């Protein structure tokens, strides 16, 4: 019996220690993690209806930008993906929905953080190009309908450290 008690005590302490470290990790990190384990970043869109906060994954390298939200379930209402091109000049952008099973709102954003255009309720799985219709260096993808829900319009401000107002 003494060996059994020691094992239970050790296992109990281990479980308690792991549980406590998990709680500490959760309490210490405000940003949720994306599917790849990287912390998400806070982004705000300022519209006539107020400031609306989102947690976004950052796609700032070519493999991430190519993959985007392909093969992923629908986004939560407060989540998104921000595509950036650090060190590159702003230019006309064009996206498509290949292998993307849920509809999105695509917001094209200029270097100062102003929304250039919005492509609402994009068609899932479509390979048709969706142009920005203006120069952009950021693209924000949100769950379909969110742009309309928050009253986002071209000219509205997107706040994130990537943009320089």
DSSP file (Angstrom, degrees, kcal/mol; ACC not computed):
  #  RESIDUE AA STRUCTURE BP1 BP2  ACC     N-H-->O    O-->H-N    N-H-->O    O-->H-N    TCO  KAPPA ALPHA  PHI   PSI    X-CA   Y-CA   Z-CA
    1    1 A X     >        0   0    0      0, 0.0     4,-2.3     0, 0.0     5,-0.2   0.000 360.0 360.0 360.0 -38.8    0.0    0.0    0.0
    2    2 A X  H  >  +     0   0    0      1,-0.2     4,-2.1     2,-0.2     5,-0.2   0.896 360.0  51.7 -58.4 -38.3    2.7    2.6    0.7
    3    3 A X  H  > S+     0   0    0      1,-0.2     4,-2.2     2,-0.2    -1,-0.2   0.896 108.8  51.3 -62.5 -39.4    3.9    2.4   -2.9
    4    4 A X  H  > S+     0   0    0      1,-0.2     4,-2.4     2,-0.2    -2,-0.2   0.917 109.3  49.7 -64.0 -43.7    0.4    3.0   -4.2
    5    5 A X  H  X S+     0   0    0     -4,-2.3     4,-2.7     1,-0.2    -1,-0.2   0.910 109.8  50.9 -61.6 -42.8   -0.1    6.0   -2.0
    6    6 A X  H  X S+     0   0    0     -4,-2.1     4,-2.9    -5,-0.2    -1,-0.2   0.909 110.4  49.3 -63.2 -41.6    3.2    7.5   -3.2
    7    7 A X  H  X S+     0   0    0     -4,-2.2     4,-3.1     2,-0.2     5,-0.2   0.917 112.5  47.4 -64.9 -42.7    2.2    7.0   -6.9
    8    8 A X  H  X S+     0   0    0     -4,-2.4     4,-3.2     2,-0.2     5,-0.2   0.929 113.8  47.8 -63.9 -44.2   -1.2    8.6   -6.3
    9    9 A X  H  X S+     0   0    0     -4,-2.7     4,-2.8     2,-0.2    -2,-0.2   0.932 114.3  46.0 -62.7 -46.0    0.4   11.5   -4.5
   10   10 A X  H  X S+     0   0    0     -4,-2.9     4,-2.5     2,-0.2    -2,-0.2   0.930 115.7  46.0 -63.1 -45.1    3.0   11.9   -7.2
   11   11 A X  H  X S+     0   0    0     -4,-3.1     4,-2.8     2,-0.2    -2,-0.2   0.907 113.4  50.3 -63.8 -41.1    0.4   11.7  -10.0
   12   12 A X  H  X S+     0   0    0     -4,-3.2     4,-2.7    -5,-0.2    -2,-0.2   0.918 111.7  47.0 -63.1 -43.7   -1.8   14.1   -8.1
   13   13 A X  H  X S+     0   0    0     -4,-2.8     4,-3.0     2,-0.2    -2,-0.2   0.909 112.2  50.5 -64.3 -41.1    0.9   16.6   -7.6
   14   14 A X  H  X S+     0   0    0     -4,-2.5     4,-2.8     2,-0.2     5,-0.2   0.933 112.4  46.5 -62.1 -45.7    1.9   16.3  -11.3
   15   15 A X  H  X S+     0   0    0     -4,-2.8     4,-2.7     2,-0.2    -2,-0.2   0.919 114.2  47.9 -62.6 -43.6   -1.7   16.8  -12.4
   16   16 A X  H  X S+     0   0    0     -4,-2.7     4,-2.7     2,-0.2    -2,-0.2   0.916 112.7  48.7 -63.0 -43.5   -2.1   19.8  -10.0
   17   17 A X  H  X S+     0   0    0     -4,-3.0     4,-2.6     2,-0.2    -2,-0.2   0.928 113.6  46.0 -62.7 -46.2    1.2   21.3  -11.2
   18   18 A X  H  X S+     0   0    0     -4,-2.8     4,-2.1     1,-0.2    -2,-0.2   0.904 113.5  49.9 -63.9 -41.0    0.3   20.9  -14.9
   19   19 A X  H  X S+     0   0    0     -4,-2.7     4,-2.0    -5,-0.2    -2,-0.2   0.917 112.1  47.2 -62.5 -44.1   -3.2   22.3  -14.2
   20   20 A X  H  X S+     0   0    0     -4,-2.7     4,-2.6     2,-0.2    -2,-0.2   0.904 111.2  50.4 -66.0 -41.6   -1.7   25.3  -12.4
   21   21 A X  H  X S+     0   0    0     -4,-2.6     4,-2.5     1,-0.2    -1,-0.2   0.874 109.6  52.4 -66.4 -34.0    0.8   26.0  -15.1
   22   22 A X  H  X S+     0   0    0     -4,-2.1     4,-2.2     2,-0.2    -1,-0.2   0.905 110.3  47.4 -64.8 -41.1   -2.0   25.8  -17.7
   23   23 A X  H  X S+     0   0    0     -4,-2.0     4,-2.7     2,-0.2    -2,-0.2   0.905 112.0  50.0 -66.0 -40.6   -4.0   28.4  -15.7
   24   24 A X  H  X S+     0   0    0     -4,-2.6     4,-2.2     2,-0.2    -2,-0.2   0.918 110.2  50.3 -63.6 -42.9   -1.0   30.6  -15.3
   25   25 A X  H  X S+     0   0    0     -4,-2.5     4,-1.1     1,-0.2    -1,-0.2   0.906 112.7  46.9 -62.7 -41.1   -0.3   30.4  -19.1
   26   26 A X  H  < S+     0   0    0     -4,-2.2     3,-0.5     1,-0.2    -2,-0.2   0.922 113.4  47.6 -66.5 -43.4   -3.9   31.3  -19.9
   27   27 A X  H  < S+     0   0    0     -4,-2.7    -1,-0.2     1,-0.2    -2,-0.2   0.836 112.5  50.1 -67.6 -31.9   -4.0   34.2  -17.4
   28   28 A X  H  < S+     0   0    0     -4,-2.2     2,-0.6    -5,-0.2    -1,-0.2   0.664 102.4  65.2 -83.3 -16.0   -0.7   35.6  -18.7
   29   29 A X     <  +     0   0    0     -4,-1.1    -1,-0.1    -3,-0.5    -4,-0.0  -0.917  52.0 178.9-115.3 116.1   -1.5   35.6  -22.4
   30   30 A X        +     0   0    0     -2,-0.6     2,-0.4     2,-0.1    -1,-0.2   0.803  62.1  80.3 -81.1 -30.3   -4.2   37.9  -23.6
   31   31 A X  S    S-     0   0    0      1,-0.1    10,-0.1    11,-0.0    24,-0.0  -0.622  78.0-130.4 -84.6 131.7   -4.0   37.0  -27.3
   32   32 A X        -     0   0    0     -2,-0.4     8,-3.3     7,-0.1     2,-0.4  -0.321  27.3-112.7 -69.3 163.2   -5.6   33.8  -28.5
   33   33 A X  B     -A   39   0A   0      6,-0.3     6,-0.2     1,-0.1    -1,-0.1  -0.780  20.7-130.8-101.0 143.8   -3.6   31.4  -30.6
   34   34 A X    >   -     0   0    0      4,-3.2     3,-2.0    -2,-0.4    -1,-0.1  -0.196  42.8 -86.3 -77.2 178.7   -4.2   30.7  -34.3
   35   35 A X  T 3  S+     0   0    0      1,-0.3    -1,-0.1     2,-0.1    -2,-0.0   0.725 129.4  54.7 -63.4 -21.5   -4.3   27.1  -35.6
   36   36 A X  T 3  S-     0   0    0      2,-0.2    -1,-0.3     3,-0.0     3,-0.1   0.342 120.3-107.2 -92.9   7.0   -0.5   27.1  -36.1
   37   37 A X  S <  S+     0   0    0     -3,-2.0     2,-0.2     1,-0.3    -2,-0.1   0.411  77.8 131.4  85.9  -2.1    0.0   28.0  -32.4
   38   38 A X        -     0   0    0      1,-0.1    -4,-3.2    -5,-0.1    -1,-0.3  -0.609  65.8-102.6 -83.1 144.5    1.2   31.6  -33.1
   39   39 A X  B     -A   33   0A   0     -2,-0.2    -6,-0.3    -6,-0.2     2,-0.1  -0.390  34.4-126.9 -65.8 140.9   -0.5   34.4  -31.1
   40   40 A X        -     0   0    0     -8,-3.3     2,-0.3    17,-0.1    17,-0.2  -0.442  22.2-128.3 -80.7 161.7   -3.1   36.3  -32.9
   41   41 A X  E     -B   56   0B   0     15,-2.8    15,-3.2    -2,-0.1     2,-0.3  -0.847  16.5-112.1-115.5 151.3   -2.9   40.1  -33.1
   42   42 A X  E     +B   55   0B   0     -2,-0.3     2,-0.3    13,-0.2    13,-0.2  -0.611  36.0 175.8 -81.2 137.7   -5.5   42.7  -32.3
   43   43 A X  E     -B   54   0B   0     11,-2.4    11,-2.9    -2,-0.3     2,-0.4  -0.990  10.8-158.7-139.5 143.0   -7.0   44.8  -35.1
   44   44 A X  E     -BC  53 159B   0    115,-2.2   115,-3.4    -2,-0.3     2,-0.5  -0.951   6.9-155.9-124.9 145.6   -9.7   47.4  -35.0
   45   45 A X  E     -BC  52 158B   0      7,-2.4     7,-2.5    -2,-0.4     2,-0.6  -0.989  12.7-152.0-117.9 124.1  -12.0   48.8  -37.7
   46   46 A X  E     +BC  51 157B   0    111,-3.1   111,-1.1    -2,-0.5     5,-0.2  -0.864  28.1 159.8-100.2 117.1  -13.4   52.3  -37.0
   47   47 A X  E >   -B   50   0B   0      3,-3.0     3,-1.6    -2,-0.6   105,-0.1  -0.636  59.4 -86.8-124.0-178.8  -16.8   52.8  -38.7
   48   48 A X  T 3  S+     0   0    0    103,-0.5   103,-0.1     1,-0.3     3,-0.1   0.714 128.1  55.9 -63.3 -19.5  -19.7   55.2  -38.2
   49   49 A X  T 3  S-     0   0    0    101,-0.5     2,-0.3     1,-0.3    -1,-0.3   0.429 121.1 -94.6 -94.3   0.5  -21.0   52.7  -35.7
   50   50 A X  E <   -B   47   0B   0     -3,-1.6    -3,-3.0   101,-0.1     2,-0.5  -0.795  59.0 -34.1 125.1-166.6  -17.9   52.7  -33.5
   51   51 A X  E     -B   46   0B   0     -2,-0.3     2,-0.5    -5,-0.2    -5,-0.2  -0.849  51.5-163.0-100.0 129.0  -14.7   50.8  -33.1
   52   52 A X  E     -B   45   0B   0     -7,-2.5    -7,-2.4    -2,-0.5     2,-0.3  -0.956   7.3-148.5-120.1 121.7  -14.9   47.1  -33.7
   53   53 A X  E     +B   44   0B   0     -2,-0.5     2,-0.3    -9,-0.2    -9,-0.2  -0.663  17.2 176.6 -95.8 143.3  -12.1   44.8  -32.5
   54   54 A X  E     -B   43   0B   0    -11,-2.9   -11,-2.4    -2,-0.3     2,-0.5  -0.959  28.3-131.5-136.7 154.0  -11.0   41.5  -34.1
   55   55 A X  E     -Bd  42  79B   0     23,-3.0    25,-1.4    -2,-0.3     2,-0.4  -0.951  36.4-168.7-102.1 126.7   -8.3   39.0  -33.4
   56   56 A X  E     -Bd  41  80B   0    -15,-3.2   -15,-2.8    -2,-0.5     2,-0.3  -0.917  24.0-136.0-124.2 145.0   -6.4   38.3  -36.6
   57   57 A X  E     - d   0  81B   0     23,-2.2    25,-3.1    -2,-0.4     2,-0.5  -0.685  31.5-129.0 -82.7 147.9   -3.9   35.7  -37.9
   58   58 A X  E     - d   0  82B   0     -2,-0.3     2,-0.7    23,-0.2    25,-0.2  -0.901  19.3-169.8-106.7 126.3   -1.1   37.4  -39.9
   59   59 A X  E     + d   0  83B   0     23,-2.9    25,-2.2    -2,-0.5    22,-0.0  -0.864  31.6 142.5-111.2  93.1   -0.2   36.1  -43.3
   60   60 A X        +     0   0    0     -2,-0.7     2,-0.3    23,-0.2    26,-0.3   0.329  52.1  66.1-118.4   5.4    3.1   37.9  -44.1
   61   61 A X  S >> S-     0   0    0     -3,-0.1     4,-2.5     1,-0.1     3,-0.5  -0.941  89.1-110.6-126.5 152.0    5.1   35.3  -45.9
   62   62 A X  H 3> S+     0   0    0     -2,-0.3     4,-2.7     1,-0.2     5,-0.2   0.850 114.1  51.5 -54.6 -44.9    4.3   33.8  -49.3
   63   63 A X  H 3> S+     0   0    0      1,-0.2     4,-2.0     2,-0.2    -1,-0.2   0.915 113.7  46.0 -59.9 -39.3    3.4   30.2  -48.1
   64   64 A X  H <> S+     0   0    0     -3,-0.5     4,-3.1     2,-0.2    -2,-0.2   0.912 113.5  48.9 -66.9 -42.2    0.9   31.7  -45.5
   65   65 A X  H  < S+     0   0    0     -4,-2.5    -2,-0.2     1,-0.2    -1,-0.2   0.886 111.4  49.9 -66.1 -37.8   -0.5   34.1  -48.1
   66   66 A X  H  < S+     0   0    0     -4,-2.7    -1,-0.2    -5,-0.2    -2,-0.2   0.904 117.2  40.1 -65.7 -41.0   -0.9   31.3  -50.6
   67   67 A X  H >< S+     0   0    0     -4,-2.0     3,-2.6    -5,-0.2    -2,-0.2   0.891  81.2 150.9 -77.1 -42.1   -2.7   29.0  -48.1
   68   68 A X  T 3< S-     0   0    0     -4,-3.1    -1,-0.1     1,-0.3    -2,-0.1  -0.161  78.3 -24.9  48.1-129.1   -4.8   31.8  -46.5
   69   69 A X  T >  S+     0   0    0     -4,-0.1     3,-1.4    12,-0.1    32,-0.3   0.043  92.7 147.6-104.1  24.3   -8.0   30.3  -45.1
   70   70 A X  T <  S+     0   0    0     -3,-2.6    30,-0.3     1,-0.2    29,-0.1  -0.307  71.1   5.2 -59.6 142.6   -8.1   27.3  -47.5
   71   71 A X  T 3  S+     0   0    0     28,-3.4     2,-0.3     1,-0.2    -1,-0.2   0.679 102.2 130.3  60.6  21.5   -9.7   24.1  -46.1
   72   72 A X    <   -     0   0    0     -3,-1.4    29,-0.3    27,-0.2    30,-0.2  -0.767  60.3-112.9-108.2 151.0  -10.7   25.9  -42.9
   73   73 A X        -     0   0    0     -2,-0.3    29,-0.1     1,-0.2    -1,-0.1  -0.251  57.7 -66.5 -69.5 167.7  -14.1   26.0  -41.1
   74   74 A X        -     0   0    0      1,-0.1    -1,-0.2    27,-0.1     2,-0.1  -0.208  59.8-107.1 -56.1 146.1  -16.0   29.3  -41.0
   75   75 A X        -     0   0    0     -3,-0.1    -1,-0.1     1,-0.1     2,-0.1  -0.377  30.1-108.9 -71.9 151.0  -14.4   32.1  -38.9
   76   76 A X    >   -     0   0    0      1,-0.1     3,-1.7    -2,-0.1    67,-0.4  -0.404  38.2-103.9 -69.6 158.8  -15.7   33.2  -35.6
   77   77 A X  T 3  S+     0   0    0      1,-0.3    66,-0.1    65,-0.1    -1,-0.1   0.790 120.6  44.0 -58.9 -28.9  -17.4   36.6  -35.6
   78   78 A X  T 3  S+     0   0    0    -24,-0.1   -23,-3.0    64,-0.1     2,-0.3   0.153 102.5  85.9-103.7  20.1  -14.4   38.3  -33.9
   79   79 A X  E <   +d   55   0B   0     -3,-1.7    64,-0.6   -25,-0.2     2,-0.3  -0.788  44.3 148.1-119.5 160.5  -11.6   36.6  -36.0
   80   80 A X  E     -dE  56 142B   0    -25,-1.4   -23,-2.2    -2,-0.3     2,-0.4  -0.961  38.6-109.6-168.0-177.5  -10.0   37.2  -39.3
   81   81 A X  E     -dE  57 141B   0     60,-1.8    60,-2.7    -2,-0.3     2,-0.6  -0.996  21.0-155.9-132.6 128.3   -6.8   37.0  -41.3
   82   82 A X  E     -dE  58 140B   0    -25,-3.1   -23,-2.9    -2,-0.4     2,-0.5  -0.916   6.8-156.6-105.9 120.0   -4.7   40.0  -42.3
   83   83 A X  E     +dE  59 139B   0     56,-3.4    56,-1.9    -2,-0.6     2,-0.3  -0.833  19.5 177.8 -94.7 129.0   -2.5   39.5  -45.4
   84   84 A X  E     - E   0 138B   0    -25,-2.2     2,-0.2    -2,-0.5    54,-0.2  -0.913  29.4-154.4-131.9 158.6    0.5   41.9  -45.5
   85   85 A X    >   -     0   0    0     52,-0.8     3,-2.0    -2,-0.3   -25,-0.1  -0.650  23.4-158.7-129.8  73.0    3.5   42.5  -47.8
   86   86 A X  T 3  S+     0   0    0    -26,-0.3     3,-0.1     1,-0.3    -2,-0.0  -0.266  76.5  10.3 -57.5 134.5    6.2   44.0  -45.6
   87   87 A X  T 3  S+     0   0    0      1,-0.3     2,-0.3     0, 0.0    -1,-0.3   0.407 105.2 109.2  80.0  -3.2    8.8   45.9  -47.5
   88   88 A X  S <  S-     0   0    0     -3,-2.0    -1,-0.3    49,-0.1    -3,-0.1  -0.801  73.0-108.9-106.4 149.9    6.8   45.8  -50.8
   89   89 A X        -     0   0    0     -2,-0.3    47,-0.1     1,-0.1     2,-0.1  -0.402  40.6 -98.7 -71.1 149.3    5.1   48.8  -52.4
   90   90 A X        +     0   0    0     -2,-0.1     2,-0.3    45,-0.1    47,-0.2  -0.395  55.5 161.1 -65.3 146.5    1.3   48.9  -52.3
   91   91 A X  E     -I  136   0C   0     45,-2.1    45,-2.5    43,-0.1     2,-0.1  -0.940  47.9 -61.9-155.3 172.4   -0.3   47.7  -55.6
   92   92 A X  E     -I  135   0C   0     -2,-0.3     2,-0.3    43,-0.2    43,-0.2  -0.455  57.5-156.4 -59.8 133.7   -3.5   46.5  -57.1
   93   93 A X  E     -     0   0C   0     41,-0.6    39,-2.5    -2,-0.1    40,-0.3  -0.794  14.1-171.8-114.0 158.2   -4.4   43.2  -55.3
   94   94 A X  E     -I  131   0C   0     -2,-0.3     2,-0.3    37,-0.2    37,-0.2  -0.942   5.4-177.7-150.9 129.2   -6.6   40.3  -56.4
   95   95 A X  E     -I  130   0C   0     35,-2.0    35,-2.9    -2,-0.3     2,-0.3  -0.760   6.0-162.4-119.0 167.2   -7.7   37.3  -54.4
   96   96 A X        -     0   0    0     -2,-0.3    31,-0.2    33,-0.2    33,-0.1  -0.869  25.0-125.4-139.7 176.8   -9.7   34.2  -55.1
   97   97 A X    >   +     0   0    0     29,-2.0     3,-2.3    -2,-0.3    28,-1.1   0.098  45.2 156.9-114.5  21.0  -11.6   31.7  -53.0
   98   98 A X  T 3  S-     0   0    0      1,-0.3    28,-0.1    28,-0.2    -2,-0.1  -0.220  77.7  -3.2 -51.1 130.4  -10.0   28.4  -54.3
   99   99 A X  T 3  S+     0   0    0     26,-0.3   -28,-3.4     1,-0.2     2,-0.7   0.668  98.3 128.6  59.6  20.0  -10.3   25.7  -51.7
  100  100 A X    <   -     0   0    0     -3,-2.3    25,-1.7   -30,-0.3    26,-0.2  -0.911  41.7-166.9-106.7 108.0  -12.0   28.1  -49.3
  101  101 A X        +     0   0    0     -2,-0.7     2,-0.4   -29,-0.3    23,-0.2   0.601  63.3  56.9 -77.8 -11.8  -15.2   26.4  -48.1
  102  102 A X  S    S-     0   0    0    -30,-0.2    23,-0.2   -29,-0.1   -30,-0.1  -0.920  87.2-104.9-123.7 149.7  -17.0   29.3  -46.5
  103  103 A X        -     0   0    0     -2,-0.4    41,-1.6    21,-0.1     2,-0.3  -0.337  40.2-169.5 -66.8 146.5  -17.9   32.7  -47.8
  104  104 A X  E     -F  143   0B   0     39,-0.2    18,-3.1    18,-0.1     2,-0.5  -0.887  26.4-126.6-131.4 161.6  -15.8   35.7  -46.7
  105  105 A X  E     -F  142   0B   0     37,-2.6    37,-2.4    -2,-0.3     2,-0.6  -0.963  28.8-155.6-101.2 129.9  -15.8   39.5  -46.7
  106  106 A X  E     -FG 141 119B   0     13,-2.5    13,-3.0    -2,-0.5     2,-0.5  -0.942   7.2-167.1-112.3 119.2  -12.6   40.7  -48.3
  107  107 A X  E     -FG 140 118B   0     33,-3.1    33,-2.9    -2,-0.6     2,-0.4  -0.920   7.9-152.8-108.2 122.1  -11.4   44.2  -47.3
  108  108 A X  E     -FG 139 117B   0      9,-2.7     8,-3.3    -2,-0.5     9,-1.1  -0.808  17.4-165.0 -94.5 134.0   -8.6   45.8  -49.3
  109  109 A X  E     -FG 138 115B   0     29,-3.2    28,-2.2    -2,-0.4    29,-1.5  -0.954  11.9-136.0-129.5 136.2   -6.7   48.3  -47.3
  110  110 A X    >   -     0   0    0      4,-2.8     3,-2.3    -2,-0.4    26,-0.1  -0.305  41.1 -91.0 -84.0 173.0   -4.2   51.1  -48.3
  111  111 A X  T 3  S+     0   0    0      1,-0.3    53,-2.4     2,-0.1    -1,-0.1   0.736 125.9  54.8 -58.9 -23.9   -0.9   51.8  -46.6
  112  112 A X  T 3  S-     0   0    0     51,-0.2    -1,-0.3    53,-0.1    51,-0.1   0.469 122.2-103.9 -88.5  -0.1   -2.5   54.4  -44.2
  113  113 A X  S <  S+     0   0    0     -3,-2.3    45,-3.1     1,-0.3     2,-0.3   0.545  73.9 141.2  92.6   7.7   -5.1   51.8  -43.1
  114  114 A X  B     -H  157   0B   0     43,-0.2    -4,-2.8     1,-0.1     2,-0.4  -0.674  57.9-114.3 -84.7 136.9   -8.0   53.2  -45.1
  115  115 A X  E     -G  109   0B   0     41,-2.6    40,-2.6    -2,-0.3    -6,-0.3  -0.569  29.2-174.3 -70.3 124.2  -10.4   50.6  -46.6
  116  116 A X  E     -     0   0B   0     -8,-3.3     2,-0.3    -2,-0.4    -7,-0.2   0.894  64.6 -20.7 -84.2 -48.1  -10.1   50.9  -50.4
  117  117 A X  E     -G  108   0B   0     -9,-1.1    -9,-2.7    36,-0.1     2,-0.4  -0.980  54.7-137.8-158.5 161.9  -12.9   48.4  -51.3
  118  118 A X  E     -G  107   0B   0     -2,-0.3     2,-0.8   -11,-0.2   -11,-0.2  -0.996   2.3-161.3-130.4 128.4  -14.9   45.6  -49.8
  119  119 A X  E     -G  106   0B   0    -13,-3.0   -13,-2.5    -2,-0.4     3,-0.4  -0.894  26.4-159.2-104.4  99.6  -15.9   42.4  -51.6
  120  120 A X        +     0   0    0     -2,-0.8   -15,-0.2   -15,-0.2    24,-0.1  -0.468  59.5   2.3 -83.6 152.4  -18.8   41.1  -49.5
  121  121 A X  S    S-     0   0    0     -2,-0.1    -1,-0.2     1,-0.1   -16,-0.2   0.878  81.1-157.9  46.5  56.9  -20.1   37.5  -49.3
  122  122 A X        -     0   0    0    -18,-3.1     2,-0.6    -3,-0.4   -18,-0.1  -0.218  24.0 -99.5 -63.0 156.2  -17.5   36.0  -51.7
  123  123 A X    >   -     0   0    0    -20,-0.1     3,-1.6     5,-0.1   -26,-0.1  -0.682  39.0-120.4 -83.2 118.3  -18.4   32.7  -53.4
  124  124 A X  T 3  S+     0   0    0     -2,-0.6   -23,-0.2     1,-0.2   -26,-0.1  -0.219  91.1   8.1 -56.0 145.2  -16.8   29.7  -51.7
  125  125 A X  T 3  S+     0   0    0    -25,-1.7   -26,-0.3   -28,-1.1    -1,-0.2   0.421  93.2 144.0  67.4   0.7  -14.4   27.6  -53.8
  126  126 A X    <   -     0   0    0     -3,-1.6   -29,-2.0   -26,-0.2   -28,-0.2  -0.438  41.5-162.5 -75.9 143.7  -14.5   30.1  -56.7
  127  127 A X        +     0   0    0    -30,-0.2     2,-0.2   -31,-0.2    -1,-0.1   0.273  52.4 122.5-102.8   8.2  -11.4   30.7  -58.8
  128  128 A X  S    S-     0   0    0     -5,-0.1   -31,-0.3     1,-0.1    -5,-0.1  -0.533  70.8-111.0 -69.8 133.0  -12.8   34.0  -60.2
  129  129 A X        -     0   0    0     -2,-0.2     2,-0.6   -33,-0.1   -33,-0.2  -0.388  22.7-155.9 -67.1 142.0  -10.4   36.9  -59.4
  130  130 A X  E     -I   95   0C   0    -35,-2.9   -35,-2.0    -2,-0.1   -11,-0.1  -0.899  19.1-154.2-118.6  97.5  -11.7   39.5  -56.8
  131  131 A X  E     -I   94   0C   0     -2,-0.6   -37,-0.2   -37,-0.2   -23,-0.1  -0.315  19.2-135.9 -78.3 156.2   -9.8   42.7  -57.6
  132  132 A X  E     -     0   0C   0    -39,-2.5   -24,-0.1     2,-0.1    -1,-0.1   0.711  26.7-143.6 -78.9 -21.0   -9.1   45.5  -55.1
  133  133 A X  E    S+     0   0C   0    -40,-0.3     2,-0.3     1,-0.1   -39,-0.1   0.860  75.4  34.3  57.0  36.8  -10.1   48.2  -57.5
  134  134 A X  E    S-     0   0C   0    -41,-0.2   -41,-0.6     2,-0.0     2,-0.3  -0.873 105.3 -59.8 163.8 168.7   -7.3   50.4  -56.1
  135  135 A X  E     +I   92   0C   0     -2,-0.3     2,-0.3   -43,-0.2   -43,-0.2  -0.536  58.7 164.3 -74.8 130.5   -3.9   50.3  -54.6
  136  136 A X  E     -I   91   0C   0    -45,-2.5   -45,-2.1    -2,-0.3   -26,-0.3  -0.991  32.4-176.2-144.8 149.8   -3.6   48.2  -51.4
  137  137 A X  S    S+     0   0    0    -28,-2.2   -52,-0.8    -2,-0.3     2,-0.3   0.216  77.4  52.3-127.9  11.6   -0.9   46.7  -49.2
  138  138 A X  E     -EF  84 109B   0    -29,-1.5   -29,-3.2   -54,-0.2     2,-0.4  -0.994  58.3-168.8-144.4 143.8   -3.2   44.9  -46.8
  139  139 A X  E     -EF  83 108B   0    -56,-1.9   -56,-3.4    -2,-0.3     2,-0.5  -0.994   6.8-162.6-134.9 127.4   -6.1   42.5  -47.2
  140  140 A X  E     -EF  82 107B   0    -33,-2.9   -33,-3.1    -2,-0.4     2,-0.5  -0.940   2.2-160.6-113.4 126.0   -8.4   41.6  -44.3
  141  141 A X  E     +EF  81 106B   0    -60,-2.7   -60,-1.8    -2,-0.5     2,-0.3  -0.925  17.0 171.4-107.1 128.8  -10.6   38.5  -44.6
  142  142 A X  E     -EF  80 105B   0    -37,-2.4   -37,-2.6    -2,-0.5   -62,-0.1  -0.841  45.5 -76.2-126.2 163.4  -13.6   38.3  -42.2
  143  143 A X  E >   - F   0 104B   0    -64,-0.6     3,-2.1   -67,-0.4     4,-0.4  -0.354  68.7 -86.9 -56.3 139.4  -16.6   36.0  -41.9
  144  144 A X  T 3  S+     0   0    0    -41,-1.6    -1,-0.1     1,-0.3   -39,-0.1  -0.233 114.3  21.7 -53.6 132.7  -19.1   36.8  -44.6
  145  145 A X  T 3> S+     0   0    0     -3,-0.1     4,-2.3   -41,-0.0    -1,-0.3   0.163  90.8 105.2  96.9 -17.0  -21.5   39.5  -43.5
  146  146 A X  H <> S+     0   0    0     -3,-2.1     4,-2.1     2,-0.2     6,-0.2   0.893  75.7  55.9 -65.6 -39.5  -19.3   41.0  -40.8
  147  147 A X  H  >>S+     0   0    0     -4,-0.4     5,-2.8     1,-0.2     4,-0.5   0.935 112.5  42.8 -58.5 -45.1  -18.3   44.1  -42.8
  148  148 A X  H >45S+     0   0    0      3,-0.2     3,-0.9     1,-0.2    -1,-0.2   0.904 109.8  57.6 -66.5 -41.1  -22.0   44.9  -43.2
  149  149 A X  H 3<5S+     0   0    0     -4,-2.3    -1,-0.2     1,-0.3    -2,-0.2   0.853 113.7  38.6 -58.6 -36.5  -22.8   44.1  -39.6
  150  150 A X  H 3<5S-     0   0    0     -4,-2.1  -101,-0.5    -5,-0.1    -1,-0.3   0.453 114.7-115.3 -95.5  -0.3  -20.3   46.7  -38.3
  151  151 A X  T <<5 +     0   0    0     -3,-0.9  -103,-0.5    -4,-0.5    -3,-0.2   0.764  48.8 176.5  76.7  25.9  -21.1   49.2  -41.0
  152  152 A X      < +     0   0    0     -5,-2.8     2,-0.3    -6,-0.2    -1,-0.2  -0.417   1.8 170.8 -68.7 137.0  -17.7   49.1  -42.7
  153  153 A X    >   -     0   0    0     -2,-0.1     3,-2.2   -36,-0.0   -38,-0.3  -0.944  44.3 -78.4-139.1 157.6  -17.4   51.2  -45.8
  154  154 A X  T 3  S+     0   0    0     -2,-0.3   -38,-0.2     1,-0.2     3,-0.1  -0.364 119.6  36.1 -54.8 138.2  -14.5   52.3  -48.1
  155  155 A X  T 3  S+     0   0    0    -40,-2.6    -1,-0.2     1,-0.4   -39,-0.1   0.096  87.0 126.9  99.5 -21.2  -12.7   55.1  -46.4
  156  156 A X    <   -     0   0    0     -3,-2.2   -41,-2.6   -42,-0.1    -1,-0.4  -0.310  63.2-108.7 -67.7 156.6  -13.1   53.7  -42.9
  157  157 A X  E     -CH  46 114B   0   -111,-1.1  -111,-3.1   -43,-0.2     2,-0.5  -0.713  21.6-159.3 -95.9 134.0  -10.0   53.3  -40.8
  158  158 A X  E     -C   45   0B   0    -45,-3.1     2,-0.6    -2,-0.4  -113,-0.2  -0.957  13.8-152.0-107.3 125.6   -8.3   49.9  -40.0
  159  159 A X  E     +C   44   0B   0   -115,-3.4  -115,-2.2    -2,-0.5     2,-0.3  -0.882  38.9 124.5-105.8 119.1   -6.0   50.2  -36.9
  160  160 A X    >   -     0   0    0     -2,-0.6     3,-1.7  -117,-0.2  -117,-0.1  -0.922  68.1-108.3-163.8 146.9   -3.1   47.8  -36.7
  161  161 A X  T 3  S+     0   0    0     -2,-0.3  -118,-0.1     1,-0.3    -2,-0.0   0.734 113.2  68.2 -55.8 -22.7    0.6   48.4  -36.3
  162  162 A X  T 3  S+     0   0    0      2,-0.0     2,-0.3   -49,-0.0    -1,-0.3   0.851  91.6  70.5 -64.6 -33.7    1.2   47.3  -39.9
  163  163 A X  S <  S-     0   0    0     -3,-1.7     2,-0.6   -51,-0.1   -51,-0.2  -0.635  70.5-150.8 -91.0 143.8   -0.6   50.4  -41.2
  164  164 A X              0   0    0    -53,-2.4   -51,-0.1    -2,-0.3    -3,-0.1  -0.847 360.0 360.0-115.2  93.3    0.9   53.9  -40.9
  165  165 A X              0   0    0     -2,-0.6   -53,-0.1   -52,-0.1    -1,-0.1   0.509 360.0 360.0 -63.5 360.0   -1.9   56.5  -40.7
